[in-house]
């Protein structure tokens, strides 16, 4: 997982087919603002050379292009997403939000009748787990507004095509899988979606927005509106308990997972 604590938005002129063109670059650094500016200059030169030589854009590990609000440890950070919510980014655990389950003609022979949709998602996940033990044995299950969140103690490398195929069979959103592969981490929302609180959603186009007074004013209103809501309610554990681990404790505290509050 790659992330940056210092961000700049810089303009550079590069030559394309003999003409100067201005480009805007958003560049991060973990050293300083000056280092980010130097990296922006190098990035502009690399783009100019790639265009000049007609080289295709190569595969790369995309950094988490969000404002880092807290660093728990080397494997777990908290960022602010594009609509202002706090996100746990982790390359220690596997996090999957399941809003539906893969249906089968054989479901008519299973004890699904009478179960709610969320209960059916959990049932199908446990069934999948029994047939695919390679995804791990220790999990925490949570209820979310639209479905079920699963946190697995075993980290499944999202760049491994084998695991990507298994996640697809679980009905994990394909855009989430692509993002996980690019960023080499999984994500779990910790705070409510603003529109579910009945407040205006701020647009965090770049990490730099979080440095503005407008964002700071909005975040006070957002935090106040979110007080009586939870993001993920703890339901059950499968296998060994790992709730005592730092990042999981943090997740549960931020989500208010043990409180009887409305999901948002």
Beta strands, then each sheet from edge to edge (+ up, - down):
strand 1: 6-16
strand 2: 19-29
strand 3: 67-73
strand 4: 76-80
strand 5: 86-90
strand 6: 94-98
strand 7: 139-143
strand 8: 148-152
strand 9: 186-189
strand 10: 229-230
strand 11: 233-238
strand 12: 262-263
sheet 1: 1+ 2-
sheet 2: 3+ 4- 5+ 9-
sheet 3: 6+ 8- 7+ 11-
sheet 4: 10+ 12+
end
